[in-house]
Structure formats: structure tokens, C-alpha cells
Amino acid sequence: MTNDAKKDELLKKLADGVLKFEEEEVATAANEVLALGFDAYEAIMNGLAKGMEEAGRLYEEEEYFVPELLLCADALYAGLNILRPHVKIEDRQKSRGVVVIGTVQGDVHDIGKNLVKMMFEVAGFEVHDLGKDVPLEKFVEEQLKTNAELVCLSAMMTTSMLGMERIIKMIREKNPEVKIMIGGAPITQEVVKKFGADGTANSASNALREALKMVASLRKMG
Amino acid sequence: MSVGKTSREKVLELLNGKRNGELLCFSGMGNVTTEGMKQTGIRFAESHTDASKMAALAATTHKLFGFECAVIPFDVAIEAEIVGCPINFYTRSHPLEILYPTVKEKVIRSAGDIKLPSDLSRAGRVPLVTEALNLLSDDLKGAVAIGTYIMGPFTIAGQTMELSDLLKISLKKPEEVAEVLAVYTELVIQLAETYSAAGADYITIREMGACSDVLRPALFKQLVEPQLRRIFDQAPHPLVLHICGKSNGIMDSMNRVGAGALSVDQKNDLRETRKTIGPKPILLGNFDPFNILVKGTPSDVKRAVQECVNGGVDAVWPGCDIWPTVPTENMNALMQAVKNARKGRN
């Protein structure tokens, strides 16, 4: 087998392993990537992340549900923990952006937030995770402290998403350029518009895609 | 004809499966408003731990707007508190801040960890809710239906166990989840008996944790439906089954559990639902209590009421708790639109 064919086979094993939530297969393939001297960052992006993206697609099609996504995430982390220490320094320094993320006060649901956070980590963002039930002003403080380009707010319940509108106002007052993404079950494009956010996404992979677009547009402006 | 009947009688007739042609507007979930808080001077954060404040606030939506029920409690953490989870009541937050109590710490890992109290009527805030039910009965004197709600077993499991663990073992070891759900089903039945004895006219079982945004419909059928069947078989009626979030894929399961009425939110396609369940079951919904009622205009409200009616609901009923900051003109528009739709139907 040629080197390229072997590499493609391993990338496919990583992606399939994530998709079928086979932690051991993913770990084995990740170790093989390192043993054969293939690029760790490429294996993360074109192997692990690709598998998660496919899982996100299946979620949108109602083939997969939250339990399946959580098991995919476990498999992804099994590979990420092996590969990440071997990402070349120059790739590591090429931060895709700085993100502040958290679930808003009054809400303790963090599964969606954690999945989005994982995709950001996979792609090489610098992620500042504030956790769940986060007081509104904490988002503003953290954005200022880290100079984050992107703030991501999560809420699972209609009864807790209201705080988002105020956080968005508070952040915009201090820093009008920062991009704000909101997500969670009650969030629709309509809510995004009403609250003055910049976007939302219905899966973790789409959240990453949106985030990459937002950061790129910011950097173009800058 | 329903001339001469009280609002309470009409609501209870409907929930017992008797349609009398009159379109009602009520809820099985929280519906207090900041207007009600202003009128009574009661802070939201204090109403969860004080029976007289809870009862007084619960009656305001009927008194101010003619909404055809009074429902307590206002939060969804009563059951988790009963099995020992500490609750955050946000009592130190800003007086105008509306925050619902949340579970601070999830203390259950498996069925073996769950200790149901030997005397449920004295556990957690159960005595407070039963006292508030008594106070509401005294206040409303049988004129207005008094509702309460209890979380469904899967939702309680999600509130008391690490949710990601619960969801993963639902796939990997469903039999372990079934054990947990069986214990919580017992809790739900006992709680329903306690509330019913204290004067609750109807009870809504809220099983939103098992909606199809989260759980595969096949797993709902396998794990949740049998428990709900037991609840609707054994607990005192009338009982409503409410599931917000995606629910079309589990409508046949929901319809099989024996509920007096089914409640869904704005994510449900009502026409599809009617196709699945047929004309007989009482269907409540699916008015959007935030995007329309709070954020919309009175004409949005009017349009949304018409959509509910066209979709075949038996009562215009918010798909979730009404967010308290609802503008007065929108509440009035809701009640007026239902009244007009009622005339159109008769």
C-alpha cells in the first residue's frame, strides 16, 4: 500500500470510528497515525472532525439523537487526546480565534454547549469555557479580559434564553465588533434577529462552520 | 350548550373528554406575569418558597386577564428536590430579575441511590404546594380550575442524574435506565395522589426531557411509554400529557398512554398529529408563549391563535410556561382572539 493510501485508510478509520462511536478503534488508528509519522493536525481535522460532521448531519436527518452524539464525542476525545500533543508547534500557534462560551444564568443544560466547545477545540480555537448557569456580566468581563472575537451563549429553555438579549446588549456596548453566536433548543433565526445576535446553528459542526466564517469576516475587516 | 357553567366546569369537562363546542384558553403550566407581580407586590424569587405568595400570584392571570385556570408551582425542580438535590432559588438576584429555580447538584447515579420519602406529603416543598392548593381553592371558590404539574419520570431522571450519563446509558444499558424510571414513576403517582387530595383539579405530566430533540422515538417507546402508561393508569385523573420540543414522531406512543388530553408546543405539526391520533383525543396547544406572546405584536397573537384553531386544538394552550414579561396588550389580545374564534366556531 502506498503511503497516501495508508493515510487515507487511517483517516477513514478515524472518521468511521467517531461516527460509529468505537472508542478503541479510534485510539488504535490515532496511535497508528503517530507511529507512521503522519500529520496529527490533518488526522484531527480530516479524520475525527469529519466523523463528527457526519454525525451532525445524521442528527439533522433524525437518524442520530443526543445519546448517539454524546457517544461520538467520547470517541472523538479518545482520538484527540492521543493526537493533540503531537500537533506541530506552527499549527498550534495558528489559533483560529478566541472564543468565550457558556450556558446562561438560570440554565444548567450544557450538553449542546459542550459539543460546540469540542468542535472549537478540534479546529484549534482558544476556548474559554465559563460552564453553566453563568451570570450575565461574567460573559462581558471574560470577553474583555480575553479579547475574544466570538462569544457563544447557550440556553436549553425558553425560560432561560431571555438573559441572552441583555448579555448581547452589554457586550455590544463595550465592544461593538465582537461576533455573538447563540444556540439551544428555543433559538431560531427569528430569535437571533430579535436579540441582535450574529448567528446560530443547529449542530456543533454547523456552529464551527459559522464561527469560522464570522472570524474570517472580522479579520478581513481588521 | 354550556350556558351557566363555571369556567372550572368547562375546563374539567374538556379534560374529561367531553367537548362542548366552546373554545377555552388555559394552561397546565406556569402562567404568572410581571403584571401580576406588580399588582400583588410579590417578587418572583420569593414565590417559590412561600405558599401564600405562590397562591396569590397564581390567581392573578385569571383575575387580570380572564385566563381560565390558576396553576402552581412555577418551577420544575420540586421532584429533584424531593430526592435530595439542592436547589438554587436565586433569592439574591436583582428584584426584577426573572430566574426559575434550578438544580444545583445532581445527586443520583443509579436506581439504588434514589430514596423516596416515607411520607411524601412532608417532603421538600410538597407541603408548601399542597398548602398553596388549599389557599387557591379558598380564593377561587370553585369558579376557576386549579392545575398543577409533575415532571415525567425521564425528565426527573435527567434533572437528578448527569444528563449526558443518563442519555449514554439509555443507549448502552437501557435496562439500568428502566430501573431508575420505575422508581420515579412511583414518585409521580404518589405525588399526583397528594396534589389531587389537596385540591388540584387537573394535573399535567411534563415529560419534555424525552422529546425527539433528545431521544430517538424508538427509545421513547421502549423506555418511557410503559412508565407513562402506568402513571396514567394509576394516578387520579384528569391528567394531561405534555411534551414540548419535537413530538410528531412519538405521537402514537403519547396517544397510547391513556391521557385525558395531549399537549404539544409550537414545534408540533398539528395536522400531522391529527392524522396520527384521529379526531377523538383532546389536543391542547400549541401557542408559542415567547416568540409570539412576549416578542410578537397583538396582530401576531391574533394570527397565532387562528393557526392553533385551524390546526385542530381543543383549547388554545401555551406550549410551555408563559414567560412573565408578556406585555399586557398581548395577554388581552390572546383572550380577545380566543373569544372571537369561539364566536366563529359556534
Interface residues (C-beta under 8 A of the other chain):
Chain A: E62 F65 V66 P67 E68 L70 L71 D74 Q105 G106 D107 V108 H109 I111 N114 D133 M157 T158 T159 S160 M161 L162 A185 P186 T188 E190 V191 K194
Chain B: N88 Y90 I98 L99 Y100 T102 V103 L163 S164 L167 K168 S170 L171 K172 S212 D213 V214 L215 R216 L219 G245 G249 P289 F290 N291 K295 C320 D321 W323 T325
